């Protein structure tokens, strides 16, 4: 991991691992990480640099990002399922959603 992210020191990796920002796949002498952990670590370093977040805050922010990404995937699945419904069903659902949901952007 250190070779993939030059700005990441061994001490910083250990601290982020201890905080739960990333979790090694195995607890051998040399921890191994999943491919996605490189992206998580880069994001953690960027957030830390931009906002000076403590490690626990970084863990929380990344957890929230994970949840948001999960919900986006769920929403894509729901929209895909709705796209397969007959036009009448989709129109009825649009009407119901318009009545009960107000989204401000």
Beta strands, then each sheet from edge to edge (+ up, - down):
end
